Amino acid sequence: MLNPGQPEFWVLVSFTLFIGLLAYYGVPGMIGKALDARAEAIRKELDEARRLREEAQELLADYQRKAREAEDEARAIVDNARREAEALAAETRTNLKESLERRGKLAEEKIARAEAQALAEVKAAAIDQATAAAETVIKQRLAGQAGNAMVDSSIRDLKTRLN
């Protein structure tokens, strides 16, 4: 056993007194309360961190959903624009084709009118030439006043029949 002359004895006595004093002043209870308070604070911080994490996950899921919706909407807009462009291109091609056909018909009609007018002018010129030649021939064959009157009358009759 320990002897009061040994230093270990006094260390044991001092240690026992120290522990007794700590117990008397309620240090273990204070330490326990402090540790409990610290544990409660840590628990609250963990709960808050868990709540914040869940909110962040909800926000992330919401943003991802909105991003998918925006992509789908953008895709729909692009598809719609593509369809409208194709429809407009088809309509433009159709309108251009119709316009070209109308212009072609108008050009053909103008050409036909010009041909008819040129033919009429040629006929009129030929008639005038033939009339003048006939007049000259008849005047040469019929010399005199009676012949001239007959030629003039024939030319008038011919002109009225042609017109």
Secondary structure, 3 states (H helix, E strand, C coil): CCCCCCHHHHHHHHHHHHHHHHHHCCHHHHHHHHHHHHHHHHHHHHHHHHHHHHHHHHHHHHHHHHHHHHHHHHHHHHHHHHHHHHHHHHHHHHHHHHHHHHHHHHHHHHHHHHHHHHHHHHHHHHHHHHHHHHHHHHHHHCCCHHHHHHHHHHHHHHHHHHC
